[in-house]
Amino acid sequence: MLKVDDINVYYGSIHAVKGISFEVNQGEIVTLIGANGAGKSTTLNTIAGLLHNRSGSVTFMGEPLNKVPSHKIVSRGLALVPEGRRVFLQMSVQENLEMGAYTQSGANIAQDMEKVYNTFPRLLERRRQIAGTLSGGEQQMLAMGRALMSRPKLLMLDEPSMGLAPILVEQIFDIIRKLHQSGTTILLVEQNAQAALSVADRGYVLETGRIVTSGTGKELLESPAIKKAYLGG
Ligand code: ATP
């Protein structure tokens, strides 16, 4: 479904992503893990068209994405939930979800909204509340719900657990599992390697802009080197 082939991404003279290649197959959860500054967000933002790779290619559903503007990438079925949620703080929950459906026609919207409210009952209770007054966990749910409103074939999540209490991290990962079971393909970026590898079919480990290891979620969870570096021993 997604093929990232040898991409190099720079911020001016800073070489943030150094020849990264990986794939996501239909129906999989694939995770990119790594420490602060490893290049995880840069990779997702490049796939989403928010940054541009200087070389290499990104192919989605058999079509190259290089030079496709980010709003057209959403119409092709690729949605990003950015780091730090970035919901529209002045708008209500419902309005945020409506914004997520900008690529969709009227007939689908009500049906999709109902699906999102079924997945996130908390959002239904708070549908008229202004998003800026939601808790961090609720904002994360809203950002995920908003992305789902575009009917993504591939959902990319950038650190959904960031800043959340353990109980909420569990809830978010339960939802990720449910979305996966209902057929959504997910590319998940996380610093919480334990949680990410537990849900993932496969994972890639990034260090300073390069992929240093890959394997199934289970293999990486059991690897002594990964345990030592990313799982607290
Ligand atoms: P984190 O988990 O902290 O978000 P990350 O793995 O997502 O880390 P990136 O945010 O992709 O890492 O950053 C990769 C590298 O690029 C880092 O060295 C970072 O300092 C640098 N970088 C990121 N954004 C910019 C920017 N706007 N300008 C310059 N350098 C940047």
py3Dmol code that shows the C-alpha trace and the ligand (Angstrom):
import py3Dmol

protein = """\
ATOM      1  CA  MET A   1       0.000   0.000   0.000  1.00  0.00           C
ATOM      2  CA  LEU A   2       2.798   2.419   0.948  1.00  0.00           C
ATOM      3  CA  LYS A   3       6.368   2.162  -0.223  1.00  0.00           C
ATOM      4  CA  VAL A   4       9.016   4.574   1.000  1.00  0.00           C
ATOM      5  CA  ASP A   5      12.196   4.134  -1.005  1.00  0.00           C
ATOM      6  CA  ASP A   6      15.505   5.629   0.071  1.00  0.00           C
ATOM      7  CA  ILE A   7      14.199   9.099   1.020  1.00  0.00           C
ATOM      8  CA  ASN A   8      16.480  11.894   2.158  1.00  0.00           C
ATOM      9  CA  VAL A   9      14.939  14.900   3.891  1.00  0.00           C
ATOM     10  CA  TYR A  10      16.713  18.083   4.949  1.00  0.00           C
ATOM     11  CA  TYR A  11      15.873  21.155   7.016  1.00  0.00           C
ATOM     12  CA  GLY A  12      18.226  23.597   5.294  1.00  0.00           C
ATOM     13  CA  SER A  13      21.613  21.989   5.800  1.00  0.00           C
ATOM     14  CA  ILE A  14      20.397  19.577   8.525  1.00  0.00           C
ATOM     15  CA  HIS A  15      20.109  16.063   7.119  1.00  0.00           C
ATOM     16  CA  ALA A  16      17.201  14.716   9.221  1.00  0.00           C
ATOM     17  CA  VAL A  17      16.238  11.564   7.274  1.00  0.00           C
ATOM     18  CA  LYS A  18      19.079   9.637   5.686  1.00  0.00           C
ATOM     19  CA  GLY A  19      18.007   7.099   3.112  1.00  0.00           C
ATOM     20  CA  ILE A  20      15.001   5.539   4.833  1.00  0.00           C
ATOM     21  CA  SER A  21      13.114   2.686   3.100  1.00  0.00           C
ATOM     22  CA  PHE A  22      10.121   0.722   4.393  1.00  0.00           C
ATOM     23  CA  GLU A  23       6.728  -0.611   3.401  1.00  0.00           C
ATOM     24  CA  VAL A  24       3.237  -0.822   4.821  1.00  0.00           C
ATOM     25  CA  ASN A  25       0.971  -3.562   3.462  1.00  0.00           C
ATOM     26  CA  GLN A  26      -2.804  -3.398   3.431  1.00  0.00           C
ATOM     27  CA  GLY A  27      -4.341  -4.287   6.795  1.00  0.00           C
ATOM     28  CA  GLU A  28      -1.109  -3.948   8.781  1.00  0.00           C
ATOM     29  CA  ILE A  29      -0.143  -1.823  11.740  1.00  0.00           C
ATOM     30  CA  VAL A  30       3.452  -0.788  11.184  1.00  0.00           C
ATOM     31  CA  THR A  31       5.312   1.244  13.772  1.00  0.00           C
ATOM     32  CA  LEU A  32       8.359   3.491  13.579  1.00  0.00           C
ATOM     33  CA  ILE A  33      10.014   3.779  16.967  1.00  0.00           C
ATOM     34  CA  GLY A  34      13.071   5.696  18.111  1.00  0.00           C
ATOM     35  CA  ALA A  35      14.344   8.334  20.492  1.00  0.00           C
ATOM     36  CA  ASN A  36      13.741  12.095  20.311  1.00  0.00           C
ATOM     37  CA  GLY A  37      15.038  13.541  17.082  1.00  0.00           C
ATOM     38  CA  ALA A  38      15.463  10.196  15.300  1.00  0.00           C
ATOM     39  CA  GLY A  39      13.450  11.468  12.324  1.00  0.00           C
ATOM     40  CA  LYS A  40      10.088   9.803  12.910  1.00  0.00           C
ATOM     41  CA  SER A  41       7.915  12.908  12.547  1.00  0.00           C
ATOM     42  CA  THR A  42       9.981  14.114   9.616  1.00  0.00           C
ATOM     43  CA  THR A  43       9.270  10.815   7.853  1.00  0.00           C
ATOM     44  CA  LEU A  44       5.496  11.013   8.451  1.00  0.00           C
ATOM     45  CA  ASN A  45       5.324  14.670   7.465  1.00  0.00           C
ATOM     46  CA  THR A  46       7.184  13.872   4.242  1.00  0.00           C
ATOM     47  CA  ILE A  47       4.743  11.082   3.365  1.00  0.00           C
ATOM     48  CA  ALA A  48       1.846  13.483   4.081  1.00  0.00           C
ATOM     49  CA  GLY A  49       3.337  16.067   1.698  1.00  0.00           C
ATOM     50  CA  LEU A  50       4.072  18.653   4.396  1.00  0.00           C
ATOM     51  CA  LEU A  51       7.824  18.305   3.802  1.00  0.00           C
ATOM     52  CA  HIS A  52       9.635  17.313   0.612  1.00  0.00           C
ATOM     53  CA  ASN A  53      12.249  14.639   0.156  1.00  0.00           C
ATOM     54  CA  ARG A  54      15.341  15.767  -1.723  1.00  0.00           C
ATOM     55  CA  SER A  55      15.805  12.295  -3.189  1.00  0.00           C
ATOM     56  CA  GLY A  56      14.113   8.901  -3.116  1.00  0.00           C
ATOM     57  CA  SER A  57      10.409   8.243  -3.597  1.00  0.00           C
ATOM     58  CA  VAL A  58       7.126   7.656  -1.801  1.00  0.00           C
ATOM     59  CA  THR A  59       4.524   5.493  -3.570  1.00  0.00           C
ATOM     60  CA  PHE A  60       0.971   5.081  -2.278  1.00  0.00           C
ATOM     61  CA  MET A  61      -1.476   2.628  -3.879  1.00  0.00           C
ATOM     62  CA  GLY A  62       0.926   2.284  -6.810  1.00  0.00           C
ATOM     63  CA  GLU A  63       1.103   6.044  -7.523  1.00  0.00           C
ATOM     64  CA  PRO A  64       4.059   8.326  -6.746  1.00  0.00           C
ATOM     65  CA  LEU A  65       3.312  11.015  -4.147  1.00  0.00           C
ATOM     66  CA  ASN A  66       6.292  13.265  -4.864  1.00  0.00           C
ATOM     67  CA  LYS A  67       5.064  16.767  -5.702  1.00  0.00           C
ATOM     68  CA  VAL A  68       1.414  15.946  -4.909  1.00  0.00           C
ATOM     69  CA  PRO A  69       0.117  18.753  -2.625  1.00  0.00           C
ATOM     70  CA  SER A  70      -0.907  17.652   0.874  1.00  0.00           C
ATOM     71  CA  HIS A  71      -4.643  18.322   0.443  1.00  0.00           C
ATOM     72  CA  LYS A  72      -4.687  16.067  -2.641  1.00  0.00           C
ATOM     73  CA  ILE A  73      -2.865  13.389  -0.660  1.00  0.00           C
ATOM     74  CA  VAL A  74      -5.792  13.348   1.782  1.00  0.00           C
ATOM     75  CA  SER A  75      -8.217  12.816  -1.130  1.00  0.00           C
ATOM     76  CA  ARG A  76      -6.150   9.816  -2.186  1.00  0.00           C
ATOM     77  CA  GLY A  77      -6.826   8.190   1.168  1.00  0.00           C
ATOM     78  CA  LEU A  78      -3.888   9.076   3.350  1.00  0.00           C
ATOM     79  CA  ALA A  79      -4.623  10.889   6.625  1.00  0.00           C
ATOM     80  CA  LEU A  80      -2.166  12.169   9.231  1.00  0.00           C
ATOM     81  CA  VAL A  81      -2.940  12.780  12.893  1.00  0.00           C
ATOM     82  CA  PRO A  82      -0.067  15.150  13.680  1.00  0.00           C
ATOM     83  CA  GLU A  83       2.050  15.261  16.802  1.00  0.00           C
ATOM     84  CA  GLY A  84       0.379  17.513  19.376  1.00  0.00           C
ATOM     85  CA  ARG A  85      -3.114  16.804  17.904  1.00  0.00           C
ATOM     86  CA  ARG A  86      -3.591  20.260  16.253  1.00  0.00           C
ATOM     87  CA  VAL A  87      -7.375  20.261  16.553  1.00  0.00           C
ATOM     88  CA  PHE A  88      -9.174  23.521  15.717  1.00  0.00           C
ATOM     89  CA  LEU A  89      -9.254  24.924  19.243  1.00  0.00           C
ATOM     90  CA  GLN A  90     -11.982  27.536  18.699  1.00  0.00           C
ATOM     91  CA  MET A  91     -14.401  25.115  17.042  1.00  0.00           C
ATOM     92  CA  SER A  92     -16.739  22.592  18.617  1.00  0.00           C
ATOM     93  CA  VAL A  93     -16.095  18.855  18.529  1.00  0.00           C
ATOM     94  CA  GLN A  94     -18.751  18.424  15.841  1.00  0.00           C
ATOM     95  CA  GLU A  95     -17.311  21.238  13.714  1.00  0.00           C
ATOM     96  CA  ASN A  96     -13.832  19.695  13.936  1.00  0.00           C
ATOM     97  CA  LEU A  97     -15.232  16.405  12.651  1.00  0.00           C
ATOM     98  CA  GLU A  98     -17.025  18.215   9.829  1.00  0.00           C
ATOM     99  CA  MET A  99     -13.706  19.848   8.844  1.00  0.00           C
ATOM    100  CA  GLY A 100     -12.166  16.384   8.598  1.00  0.00           C
ATOM    101  CA  ALA A 101     -14.815  15.434   6.032  1.00  0.00           C
ATOM    102  CA  TYR A 102     -13.904  18.147   3.537  1.00  0.00           C
ATOM    103  CA  THR A 103     -12.982  15.574   0.919  1.00  0.00           C
ATOM    104  CA  GLN A 104     -16.313  13.751   1.296  1.00  0.00           C
ATOM    105  CA  SER A 105     -19.772  14.264  -0.172  1.00  0.00           C
ATOM    106  CA  GLY A 106     -22.807  15.059   1.999  1.00  0.00           C
ATOM    107  CA  ALA A 107     -24.307  11.581   1.933  1.00  0.00           C
ATOM    108  CA  ASN A 108     -21.293   9.968   3.584  1.00  0.00           C
ATOM    109  CA  ILE A 109     -20.747  12.555   6.258  1.00  0.00           C
ATOM    110  CA  ALA A 110     -23.633  11.781   8.633  1.00  0.00           C
ATOM    111  CA  GLN A 111     -22.899   8.063   8.422  1.00  0.00           C
ATOM    112  CA  ASP A 112     -19.180   8.556   9.091  1.00  0.00           C
ATOM    113  CA  MET A 113     -19.920  10.904  11.981  1.00  0.00           C
ATOM    114  CA  GLU A 114     -22.073   8.223  13.577  1.00  0.00           C
ATOM    115  CA  LYS A 115     -19.249   5.701  13.178  1.00  0.00           C
ATOM    116  CA  VAL A 116     -16.769   8.093  14.801  1.00  0.00           C
ATOM    117  CA  TYR A 117     -19.158   8.727  17.707  1.00  0.00           C
ATOM    118  CA  ASN A 118     -19.548   4.962  18.128  1.00  0.00           C
ATOM    119  CA  THR A 119     -15.784   4.558  18.291  1.00  0.00           C
ATOM    120  CA  PHE A 120     -15.376   7.548  20.639  1.00  0.00           C
ATOM    121  CA  PRO A 121     -18.539   7.832  22.804  1.00  0.00           C
ATOM    122  CA  ARG A 122     -16.782  10.565  24.804  1.00  0.00           C
ATOM    123  CA  LEU A 123     -16.875  12.805  21.739  1.00  0.00           C
ATOM    124  CA  LEU A 124     -20.616  12.300  21.339  1.00  0.00           C
ATOM    125  CA  GLU A 125     -21.209  13.464  24.923  1.00  0.00           C
ATOM    126  CA  ARG A 126     -19.098  16.533  24.194  1.00  0.00           C
ATOM    127  CA  ARG A 127     -20.082  17.262  20.630  1.00  0.00           C
ATOM    128  CA  ARG A 128     -20.990  20.904  21.302  1.00  0.00           C
ATOM    129  CA  GLN A 129     -17.986  21.599  23.516  1.00  0.00           C
ATOM    130  CA  ILE A 130     -15.244  23.900  22.202  1.00  0.00           C
ATOM    131  CA  ALA A 131     -12.228  21.731  21.353  1.00  0.00           C
ATOM    132  CA  GLY A 132      -9.787  24.000  23.221  1.00  0.00           C
ATOM    133  CA  THR A 133     -11.479  23.045  26.509  1.00  0.00           C
ATOM    134  CA  LEU A 134     -11.128  19.269  25.984  1.00  0.00           C
ATOM    135  CA  SER A 135      -8.548  17.292  27.960  1.00  0.00           C
ATOM    136  CA  GLY A 136      -5.401  16.052  26.194  1.00  0.00           C
ATOM    137  CA  GLY A 137      -6.845  12.557  25.780  1.00  0.00           C
ATOM    138  CA  GLU A 138     -10.118  13.901  24.411  1.00  0.00           C
ATOM    139  CA  GLN A 139      -8.228  16.097  21.958  1.00  0.00           C
ATOM    140  CA  GLN A 140      -6.295  13.034  20.793  1.00  0.00           C
ATOM    141  CA  MET A 141      -9.585  11.186  20.235  1.00  0.00           C
ATOM    142  CA  LEU A 142     -10.922  14.193  18.339  1.00  0.00           C
ATOM    143  CA  ALA A 143      -7.813  14.396  16.148  1.00  0.00           C
ATOM    144  CA  MET A 144      -8.157  10.683  15.348  1.00  0.00           C
ATOM    145  CA  GLY A 145     -11.902  11.035  14.722  1.00  0.00           C
ATOM    146  CA  ARG A 146     -11.313  14.014  12.454  1.00  0.00           C
ATOM    147  CA  ALA A 147      -8.789  12.015  10.409  1.00  0.00           C
ATOM    148  CA  LEU A 148     -11.216   9.083  10.135  1.00  0.00           C
ATOM    149  CA  MET A 149     -13.820  11.442   8.636  1.00  0.00           C
ATOM    150  CA  SER A 150     -11.711  11.550   5.455  1.00  0.00           C
ATOM    151  CA  ARG A 151     -12.211   7.760   5.031  1.00  0.00           C
ATOM    152  CA  PRO A 152      -8.479   7.043   4.997  1.00  0.00           C
ATOM    153  CA  LYS A 153      -7.080   3.885   3.451  1.00  0.00           C
ATOM    154  CA  LEU A 154      -3.965   4.538   5.537  1.00  0.00           C
ATOM    155  CA  LEU A 155      -4.094   6.333   8.880  1.00  0.00           C
ATOM    156  CA  MET A 156      -0.807   7.808  10.105  1.00  0.00           C
ATOM    157  CA  LEU A 157      -0.589   8.573  13.829  1.00  0.00           C
ATOM    158  CA  ASP A 158       2.263  10.698  15.192  1.00  0.00           C
ATOM    159  CA  GLU A 159       2.823   9.938  18.886  1.00  0.00           C
ATOM    160  CA  PRO A 160      -0.799   9.501  19.921  1.00  0.00           C
ATOM    161  CA  SER A 161       0.248   8.689  23.505  1.00  0.00           C
ATOM    162  CA  MET A 162       2.310  11.840  24.017  1.00  0.00           C
ATOM    163  CA  GLY A 163       1.595  13.553  27.340  1.00  0.00           C
ATOM    164  CA  LEU A 164      -1.252  11.231  28.303  1.00  0.00           C
ATOM    165  CA  ALA A 165      -1.744   9.487  31.645  1.00  0.00           C
ATOM    166  CA  PRO A 166      -1.227   5.684  31.525  1.00  0.00           C
ATOM    167  CA  ILE A 167      -4.959   4.912  31.638  1.00  0.00           C
ATOM    168  CA  LEU A 168      -5.570   7.140  28.621  1.00  0.00           C
ATOM    169  CA  VAL A 169      -2.618   5.653  26.768  1.00  0.00           C
ATOM    170  CA  GLU A 170      -4.306   2.282  27.236  1.00  0.00           C
ATOM    171  CA  GLN A 171      -7.591   3.631  25.917  1.00  0.00           C
ATOM    172  CA  ILE A 172      -5.930   5.133  22.836  1.00  0.00           C
ATOM    173  CA  PHE A 173      -4.124   1.857  22.114  1.00  0.00           C
ATOM    174  CA  ASP A 174      -7.390  -0.094  22.562  1.00  0.00           C
ATOM    175  CA  ILE A 175      -8.917   2.145  19.921  1.00  0.00           C
ATOM    176  CA  ILE A 176      -5.926   1.612  17.621  1.00  0.00           C
ATOM    177  CA  ARG A 177      -6.457  -2.157  18.017  1.00  0.00           C
ATOM    178  CA  LYS A 178     -10.169  -1.823  17.195  1.00  0.00           C
ATOM    179  CA  LEU A 179      -9.481   0.303  14.119  1.00  0.00           C
ATOM    180  CA  HIS A 180      -7.015  -2.328  12.965  1.00  0.00           C
ATOM    181  CA  GLN A 181      -9.553  -5.122  13.525  1.00  0.00           C
ATOM    182  CA  SER A 182     -12.088  -3.222  11.439  1.00  0.00           C
ATOM    183  CA  GLY A 183      -9.595  -3.179   8.550  1.00  0.00           C
ATOM    184  CA  THR A 184      -7.839   0.196   8.842  1.00  0.00           C
ATOM    185  CA  THR A 185      -4.178   0.158   7.849  1.00  0.00           C
ATOM    186  CA  ILE A 186      -2.082   2.163  10.310  1.00  0.00           C
ATOM    187  CA  LEU A 187       1.392   3.673  10.339  1.00  0.00           C
ATOM    188  CA  LEU A 188       2.170   4.539  13.943  1.00  0.00           C
ATOM    189  CA  VAL A 189       5.044   6.687  15.184  1.00  0.00           C
ATOM    190  CA  GLU A 190       5.756   6.315  18.896  1.00  0.00           C
ATOM    191  CA  GLN A 191       8.290   6.949  21.614  1.00  0.00           C
ATOM    192  CA  ASN A 192       6.310   4.519  23.769  1.00  0.00           C
ATOM    193  CA  ALA A 193       7.984   1.515  22.159  1.00  0.00           C
ATOM    194  CA  GLN A 194       6.408  -1.032  24.495  1.00  0.00           C
ATOM    195  CA  ALA A 195       2.850  -0.001  23.642  1.00  0.00           C
ATOM    196  CA  ALA A 196       3.575   0.467  19.940  1.00  0.00           C
ATOM    197  CA  LEU A 197       5.330  -2.887  19.445  1.00  0.00           C
ATOM    198  CA  SER A 198       2.554  -4.651  21.367  1.00  0.00           C
ATOM    199  CA  VAL A 199      -0.069  -3.622  18.784  1.00  0.00           C
ATOM    200  CA  ALA A 200       2.125  -3.626  15.675  1.00  0.00           C
ATOM    201  CA  ASP A 201       2.461  -6.378  13.091  1.00  0.00           C
ATOM    202  CA  ARG A 202       5.878  -5.022  12.180  1.00  0.00           C
ATOM    203  CA  GLY A 203       8.206  -2.291  13.352  1.00  0.00           C
ATOM    204  CA  TYR A 204      11.239  -0.298  12.273  1.00  0.00           C
ATOM    205  CA  VAL A 205      13.715   1.275  14.665  1.00  0.00           C
ATOM    206  CA  LEU A 206      15.107   4.697  13.734  1.00  0.00           C
ATOM    207  CA  GLU A 207      18.335   6.163  15.044  1.00  0.00           C
ATOM    208  CA  THR A 208      19.578   9.578  13.887  1.00  0.00           C
ATOM    209  CA  GLY A 209      17.743   9.477  10.585  1.00  0.00           C
ATOM    210  CA  ARG A 210      18.408   5.846   9.675  1.00  0.00           C
ATOM    211  CA  ILE A 211      16.589   2.537  10.088  1.00  0.00           C
ATOM    212  CA  VAL A 212      18.849   0.352  12.201  1.00  0.00           C
ATOM    213  CA  THR A 213      16.598  -2.675  12.854  1.00  0.00           C
ATOM    214  CA  SER A 214      13.282  -4.067  11.716  1.00  0.00           C
ATOM    215  CA  GLY A 215      11.147  -7.089  12.492  1.00  0.00           C
ATOM    216  CA  THR A 216       7.754  -8.233  13.664  1.00  0.00           C
ATOM    217  CA  GLY A 217       6.365  -6.480  16.735  1.00  0.00           C
ATOM    218  CA  LYS A 218       6.957  -9.657  18.720  1.00  0.00           C
ATOM    219  CA  GLU A 219      10.554 -10.084  17.536  1.00  0.00           C
ATOM    220  CA  LEU A 220      11.429  -6.518  18.424  1.00  0.00           C
ATOM    221  CA  LEU A 221       9.723  -6.756  21.837  1.00  0.00           C
ATOM    222  CA  GLU A 222      11.808  -9.836  22.620  1.00  0.00           C
ATOM    223  CA  SER A 223      15.100  -8.551  21.228  1.00  0.00           C
ATOM    224  CA  PRO A 224      17.660  -7.979  24.019  1.00  0.00           C
ATOM    225  CA  ALA A 225      19.141  -4.943  22.214  1.00  0.00           C
ATOM    226  CA  ILE A 226      15.719  -3.311  21.810  1.00  0.00           C
ATOM    227  CA  LYS A 227      14.802  -4.129  25.397  1.00  0.00           C
ATOM    228  CA  LYS A 228      17.942  -2.469  26.623  1.00  0.00           C
ATOM    229  CA  ALA A 229      17.690   0.636  24.435  1.00  0.00           C
ATOM    230  CA  TYR A 230      13.941   1.274  24.306  1.00  0.00           C
ATOM    231  CA  LEU A 231      12.045  -0.837  26.819  1.00  0.00           C
ATOM    232  CA  GLY A 232      13.797   0.079  30.043  1.00  0.00           C
ATOM    233  CA  GLY A 233      15.939  -3.048  30.280  1.00  0.00           C
TER     234      GLY A 233
END
"""
ligand_1 = """\
31
ATP
P 10.399 13.487 18.435
O 9.928 12.212 18.978
O 11.202 14.293 19.420
O 9.366 14.287 17.708
P 11.358 12.543 15.886
O 11.982 11.199 15.794
O 9.990 12.697 15.402
O 11.513 13.068 17.365
P 12.019 14.668 14.086
O 11.068 15.633 14.696
O 11.656 14.053 12.808
O 12.345 13.507 15.123
O 13.441 15.380 13.968
C 14.545 14.820 13.252
C 15.690 15.806 13.250
O 15.364 16.959 12.471
C 16.084 16.348 14.618
O 17.480 16.451 14.670
C 15.438 17.708 14.677
O 16.151 18.594 15.503
C 15.486 18.130 13.239
N 14.348 19.026 12.914
C 13.048 18.735 13.042
N 12.284 19.781 12.661
C 13.134 20.757 12.289
C 12.979 22.087 11.777
N 11.765 22.599 11.568
N 14.107 22.790 11.522
C 15.324 22.256 11.700
N 15.553 21.017 12.169
C 14.481 20.274 12.457
"""
view = py3Dmol.view(width=600, height=400)
view.addModel(protein, "pdb")
view.setStyle({"model": 0}, {"cartoon": {"style": "trace"}})
view.addModel(ligand_1, "xyz")
view.setStyle({"model": 1}, {"stick": {}})
view.zoomTo()
view.show()
